[in-house]
Amino acid sequence: MSPKLNKTITVVGAGLAGSECALQLAHNGHRVVLYEMRDKTMTPAHRTSKFAELVCSNSFGSLGEISAPGQLKWEAKKLGSKILEAAFEAQVPAGQALGMDRELFSENVTRMIRNHPNIEVRNEIVTTLDQLPRPLVIATGPLTHESLAKNLQTHFGDEFLYFFDAIAPIIDTESINTEIAWKADRYGKGTADYFNCPLNKDQYHHFIQEVKNARKIEPKHFETTEYFEGCMPIEEMIERGDQTLRFGPMKPVGLDDPRTGRYPYAVVQLRQDNKEGTAFNMVGFQTRMSYADQVRVFRMIPGLENAEFLKLGSIHRNLFINSPRRLNKDLSSQKDPWLFFAGQITGVEGYFESTCTGLLVATFLQQKLQDKKFDPPPRETALGSLLEAITDPTRAEYFQPTNINFALIPALTEVDLAELKTQNLHRDKKARKEMQIRKAKAQLTSWL
């Protein structure tokens, strides 16, 4: 049973999501207590006790008008994102991306929080959920203190936490060469849901050699956890022998190539990644290869010569909830409606995506505290699409962290395509994306 509700809102974690959430709530007149364990207790990744410290990249990604990350920032700006405001104050030249002076950025956020009259900062470790009143927001990120992580596991009642972020590349469906790749299920069972990319013996061994030669991203010193067998990087599998992939994710049996009538030497399977079918992921292809080498090597696979990657593969230490299975649509726990989660722990990837979950939780808490009906951003928006990606129950079985990309935003309707067809633009990918962006902006404006 949840503790008695308190007039003060508690936020744990002063990273990007926690800082955004706290600032939004405080701006709306709520009293906020913000817990941050640094600098009494540091994480292996952080160097300072400043809030919203950027531990890896100093970029929030693309600002392009016809891009999903750019649209997410447009929407966050409309909602008054304080983190975005601090980022623009610390902006440095970075082409189409929003790059920041990371020291100045963290200083800006720290100053905003410490100077806000409605925010009290407590430099303490939170070890259990029971020690804090509700409403409570957990925004502790991938390096959550071990004691709190164990308590969260107890709260959810099963193995809800994943300690390695195993991500396979995701490909734009339209870039798959269907003259080579064909749709089928193994032995013709079920429905033909998978694209199958065939390799002959020479192509397979050339592919194996190129994976061996590719540059690998080595784990940081605190990322030494053993890999789970279910999310083993392909390069780790290859170290067990050149034939390992043929008996694993590249197993060809039961997949007869319609061009030859016989199954090939090896097969790369692609599984549908979203409801709309605009994106497919490479089944079992978690990898530590550098991004540049992933593009180069994976385009050697027949059928993927011109593949457009919506997301590239990676494996790094992480901690996140199977949100579609454990959280409500408003990002609260299904076991405690006044316990909310924000940031990477919800299963989003990327600095700004994490920030936006803090923005969303603050919005949902505001609605709930005012006894208003739950009213999320429209599905057509980037915010709505990101929220759907981490709360849609149909994603629970294969749930993995995601950043914002066009595959998450709903595809155009038949009416939309008919309108483009009158202008002979229905086959123009840029025109279709422009229409998706226009719809997202119109829906967000109407919602606001």
C-alpha positions in Angstrom: 0.0 0.0 0.0 1.4 3.4 -0.9 2.3 5.9 1.8 0.0 8.8 2.4 0.2 11.5 -0.2 2.3 14.6 0.6 1.9 18.1 -0.7 5.5 18.1 -1.6 6.7 16.2 -4.7 9.9 14.2 -4.3 12.2 13.6 -7.3 15.2 11.3 -7.0 18.1 11.9 -9.4 19.3 15.2 -10.7 20.3 14.1 -14.2 18.6 15.4 -17.3 15.1 13.9 -16.7 15.1 14.6 -12.9 16.2 18.1 -13.4 13.6 18.8 -16.1 10.9 17.3 -14.0 11.8 19.2 -10.9 12.1 22.5 -12.7 8.7 22.0 -14.4 6.9 21.1 -11.2 8.5 24.0 -9.3 7.7 26.4 -12.2 4.0 25.3 -11.8 4.1 26.2 -8.2 4.7 22.9 -6.5 7.1 22.4 -3.7 9.8 19.9 -4.8 12.5 18.0 -2.8 15.2 16.8 -5.2 17.5 14.0 -4.0 21.0 13.6 -5.6 23.7 11.4 -4.1 26.6 13.1 -5.8 29.0 14.3 -4.4 28.8 12.3 -1.3 28.6 9.1 -3.4 29.9 9.3 -7.0 29.1 7.0 -9.9 31.8 5.4 -12.0 30.8 7.7 -15.0 30.4 11.1 -13.4 33.2 13.5 -12.6 31.4 16.3 -10.8 28.4 16.9 -8.5 26.8 19.3 -10.9 23.3 18.6 -12.1 22.5 17.2 -15.6 26.2 16.4 -16.1 26.8 15.0 -19.7 28.9 11.9 -19.2 29.3 10.9 -22.9 28.5 13.1 -25.9 28.0 16.8 -25.6 25.2 16.8 -28.2 21.4 16.6 -28.0 21.3 15.5 -31.7 19.8 17.0 -34.8 17.9 20.3 -34.9 16.9 19.6 -38.5 13.3 20.7 -39.2 12.5 17.6 -41.2 13.9 15.1 -38.6 12.4 13.2 -35.7 14.9 14.6 -33.2 14.4 18.1 -34.5 10.6 17.7 -34.1 11.0 16.4 -30.5 13.0 19.6 -29.7 10.4 21.8 -31.4 7.7 20.2 -29.2 9.7 20.4 -26.0 10.3 24.0 -26.7 6.6 24.6 -27.0 6.1 22.9 -23.7 8.7 25.2 -22.1 11.6 22.7 -21.5 14.0 24.2 -19.1 16.8 21.8 -20.1 16.5 22.8 -23.7 16.7 26.5 -22.6 19.9 25.7 -20.7 21.3 23.9 -23.7 20.7 26.8 -26.1 22.5 29.1 -23.6 25.5 26.8 -23.7 25.3 26.0 -27.5 28.5 25.6 -29.5 28.8 25.2 -33.3 27.9 21.6 -34.3 26.4 21.8 -37.8 22.8 20.6 -37.7 23.1 19.3 -34.2 22.6 21.0 -30.8 26.1 20.8 -29.3 26.8 22.3 -25.9 29.8 23.4 -23.8 29.2 20.6 -21.3 30.6 22.5 -18.3 28.6 25.6 -19.0 25.5 23.5 -19.6 25.7 21.7 -16.3 26.4 25.0 -14.5 23.3 26.5 -16.1 21.1 23.7 -14.9 22.7 23.6 -11.4 22.1 27.4 -11.1 18.5 27.1 -12.2 17.8 24.4 -9.6 19.7 25.8 -6.7 18.2 29.3 -7.2 14.6 28.2 -7.5 12.6 29.0 -4.4 10.4 26.0 -4.7 13.2 23.4 -4.9 15.0 21.9 -1.9 18.1 19.9 -2.8 19.1 17.0 -0.5 22.5 15.5 -1.0 21.6 12.0 0.2 21.4 8.4 -1.0 17.9 6.9 -1.4 18.0 3.2 -0.8 14.3 2.3 -0.6 11.0 3.5 -2.0 9.4 3.3 1.4 11.6 6.0 2.9 10.0 8.7 0.7 6.5 10.1 0.5 4.3 10.2 -2.6 4.1 11.7 -5.1 7.5 10.3 -6.0 9.5 10.4 -9.2 12.5 8.1 -9.8 14.9 9.4 -12.4 18.1 7.7 -11.3 19.3 6.6 -14.7 21.4 3.6 -15.8 23.8 3.9 -12.8 21.1 3.7 -10.0 22.6 3.0 -6.6 22.7 -0.8 -6.0 20.5 -0.6 -2.9 17.7 1.3 -4.7 18.0 -1.0 -7.7 17.4 -4.0 -5.5 14.5 -2.3 -3.8 13.0 -1.5 -7.2 13.3 -5.1 -8.2 11.4 -6.1 -5.0 8.7 -3.6 -5.8 8.1 -4.9 -9.3 8.3 -8.5 -8.1 10.4 -10.1 -10.8 13.5 -9.8 -12.9 12.4 -6.4 -14.3 15.8 -4.8 -14.6 18.1 -5.4 -17.5 21.8 -4.6 -16.9 22.9 -4.6 -20.5 21.4 -2.5 -23.2 21.5 -5.0 -26.1 20.3 -3.2 -29.2 20.2 -4.6 -32.7 20.3 -2.3 -35.8 16.9 -1.1 -37.1 16.4 -0.5 -40.9 14.0 1.6 -42.9 11.7 -1.0 -44.6 11.8 0.9 -47.9 15.6 0.5 -48.2 15.4 -3.3 -48.1 16.0 -4.8 -51.6 13.0 -7.1 -52.0 14.4 -8.5 -55.2 16.8 -10.4 -53.0 15.3 -10.5 -49.6 12.0 -12.4 -49.3 9.4 -12.7 -46.6 8.9 -16.1 -45.0 8.7 -17.9 -41.6 10.8 -20.9 -40.9 9.4 -24.1 -42.5 6.4 -22.1 -43.7 4.9 -22.2 -40.2 2.8 -19.2 -39.1 2.7 -16.2 -41.3 5.5 -14.8 -43.5 6.6 -12.1 -41.1 10.3 -12.0 -41.5 12.5 -10.6 -44.3 15.3 -13.1 -45.1 18.6 -12.0 -46.6 20.5 -15.0 -48.1 24.3 -15.4 -48.2 26.2 -18.1 -50.1 29.3 -19.7 -48.6 31.8 -17.2 -50.0 29.6 -14.2 -48.9 29.2 -15.7 -45.4 32.9 -16.2 -44.8 33.7 -12.7 -46.2 31.1 -11.3 -43.9 32.7 -13.1 -40.9 36.1 -11.8 -41.8 34.9 -8.2 -42.1 33.2 -8.4 -38.7 36.5 -9.6 -37.2 38.4 -6.7 -39.0 35.9 -4.0 -37.9 36.7 -1.5 -35.2 35.1 -2.4 -31.9 33.9 0.0 -29.2 35.5 -1.3 -26.0 33.4 -1.2 -22.8 34.3 1.4 -20.1 36.0 0.2 -17.0 32.6 0.0 -15.1 31.0 -2.0 -17.9 32.5 -5.4 -17.0 29.3 -7.4 -16.4 29.1 -10.7 -18.3 26.9 -10.8 -21.3 23.7 -12.7 -21.2 23.6 -15.6 -23.7 20.4 -14.0 -25.1 22.1 -10.8 -26.1 25.6 -11.9 -27.0 27.3 -9.5 -29.5 27.9 -11.2 -32.9 31.6 -10.6 -32.6 31.6 -12.5 -29.3 29.8 -15.4 -31.0 32.3 -15.4 -33.8 35.1 -15.8 -31.3 33.7 -19.2 -30.5 34.1 -20.3 -34.1 33.4 -19.0 -37.6 30.4 -21.3 -38.0 28.7 -20.1 -34.7 26.5 -17.6 -36.4 25.2 -20.2 -38.9 23.9 -22.2 -36.0 22.6 -19.1 -34.2 21.0 -15.9 -35.6 22.1 -16.8 -39.2 20.6 -20.3 -39.2 19.2 -20.9 -42.7 17.3 -24.2 -42.3 13.6 -24.1 -43.2 14.0 -20.9 -45.2 14.0 -21.8 -48.8 15.0 -19.0 -51.2 12.2 -18.7 -53.8 14.8 -18.0 -56.4 16.6 -21.3 -55.9 14.0 -23.5 -54.1 16.6 -24.4 -51.5 17.7 -22.8 -48.3 21.0 -20.8 -48.6 24.3 -21.2 -46.7 23.3 -18.5 -44.2 20.4 -16.1 -43.6 20.1 -12.7 -41.9 16.5 -12.3 -40.6 14.7 -9.0 -40.2 11.8 -8.7 -37.8 9.1 -6.0 -37.9 9.9 -3.4 -35.3 6.8 -1.2 -35.3 3.1 -1.7 -35.9 3.2 0.3 -39.2 5.8 -2.0 -40.7 8.1 0.9 -41.6 11.0 -0.4 -39.7 12.6 -3.9 -39.3 15.4 -4.9 -36.9 18.2 -7.4 -37.5 17.4 -10.4 -35.4 20.2 -11.3 -33.0 22.6 -8.7 -34.4 23.7 -6.9 -31.2 27.1 -5.6 -31.8 30.1 -3.6 -30.4 31.3 -2.6 -33.9 31.7 1.2 -34.5 28.8 2.9 -36.2 30.8 3.5 -39.4 31.9 -0.1 -39.6 28.3 -1.3 -38.9 27.1 0.5 -41.9 29.9 -0.7 -44.1 29.8 -4.4 -43.0 26.0 -4.8 -42.8 25.6 -3.3 -46.3 27.6 -6.3 -47.6 24.6 -8.5 -46.7 22.6 -9.3 -49.9 19.4 -7.3 -49.8 20.8 -4.6 -47.6 23.2 -3.0 -50.1 21.4 0.3 -49.7 20.1 -0.1 -46.2 19.1 3.1 -44.4 19.7 2.6 -40.7 17.2 4.2 -38.4 19.2 3.0 -35.4 22.6 1.3 -35.2 23.4 -1.5 -32.8 25.1 -1.1 -29.4 25.8 -2.9 -26.2 26.6 -1.0 -23.0 25.7 -1.2 -19.3 22.3 0.1 -18.6 19.4 -0.4 -16.2 15.9 -0.1 -17.4 12.4 -1.3 -16.7 10.3 -3.3 -19.1 8.0 -0.3 -19.2 5.3 -1.8 -21.4 4.8 -4.5 -18.9 5.4 -2.6 -15.6 4.3 1.0 -16.1 1.0 2.7 -16.8 0.6 5.1 -19.8 1.4 8.0 -17.5 4.7 6.4 -16.6 3.6 5.5 -13.1 4.0 2.0 -11.6 1.2 -0.4 -12.1 1.6 -1.3 -8.4 1.6 2.3 -7.2 -0.1 5.1 -9.2 1.8 7.8 -7.4 5.2 6.4 -8.1 6.5 7.7 -11.4 9.6 7.0 -13.5 11.5 9.2 -15.9 14.7 9.1 -17.9 16.7 6.2 -19.2 15.2 3.9 -16.6 12.0 3.9 -18.6 13.7 2.5 -21.7 14.5 5.6 -23.8 17.8 6.1 -25.4 19.5 9.5 -25.8 20.0 12.6 -23.7 17.1 14.5 -25.0 14.7 11.6 -25.1 15.5 11.2 -21.4 14.9 14.8 -20.8 11.5 14.6 -22.5 10.3 11.8 -20.2 10.9 14.2 -17.3 8.9 16.8 -19.1 6.1 14.3 -19.7 6.0 13.1 -16.1 5.8 16.6 -14.8 2.8 17.2 -17.2 1.1 14.0 -16.1 1.6 14.8 -12.4 0.2 18.2 -12.9 -2.9 16.7 -14.5 -3.3 14.1 -11.7 -2.8 16.6 -8.9 -5.5 18.8 -10.4 -7.9 15.8 -10.8 -7.9 16.1 -14.5 -8.3 13.3 -17.0 -5.0 11.8 -18.2 -4.3 13.6 -21.4 -1.0 12.6 -23.2 0.4 14.3 -26.3 -1.4 13.1 -29.5 0.0 9.9 -31.0 1.0 11.8 -34.2 3.5 14.0 -32.2 7.1 13.0 -31.5 6.4 13.2 -27.8 3.3 11.0 -28.2 5.2 8.5 -30.4 8.1 8.3 -27.9 5.6 7.6 -25.0 3.8 5.0 -27.1 7.2 3.3 -27.9 7.9 2.7 -24.2 4.4 1.9 -22.9 2.8 -0.1 -25.8 2.1 -3.6 -24.3 2.6 -5.3 -27.7 6.3 -4.3 -27.4 6.8 -6.0 -24.0 8.2 -9.3 -25.4 11.0 -7.7 -27.4 11.3 -4.5 -25.5 14.6 -2.6 -25.9 15.5 1.0 -25.4 14.8 3.4 -28.2 15.4 7.0 -29.3 13.1 9.1 -31.4 13.1 8.2 -35.1 10.6 8.3 -38.0 9.7 4.7 -37.5 8.0 5.6 -34.2 5.9 8.3 -35.8 2.7 7.0 -37.4 2.8 6.4 -41.1 0.7 8.6 -43.4 -2.9 7.5 -43.9 -4.4 6.6 -47.3 -6.0 10.1 -47.3 -2.6 11.7 -46.8 -1.0 9.7 -49.5 -3.8 10.5 -51.9 -3.2 14.2 -51.3 0.5 13.7 -52.1 -0.4 11.7 -55.1 -2.3 14.7 -56.6 1.1 16.5 -56.5 2.9 13.4 -57.7 4.9 13.3 -54.4 3.5 10.1 -52.9 6.8 8.3 -53.7 9.0 11.2 -52.5 10.3 10.2 -49.0 11.2 13.8 -48.1 7.7 15.0 -49.0 6.2 12.2 -46.9 8.4 13.1 -43.9 7.5 16.8 -44.3 3.8 15.8 -44.1 4.4 13.8 -41.0 6.2 16.7 -39.4 3.3 19.1 -40.4 0.8 16.8 -38.9 2.8 16.5 -35.7 3.1 20.2 -35.3 -0.6 20.7 -35.9 -1.6 18.1 -33.4 0.8 19.4 -30.7 -0.5 22.9 -31.2 -4.1 21.8 -31.0 -3.3 19.8 -27.8 -1.6 22.7 -26.2 
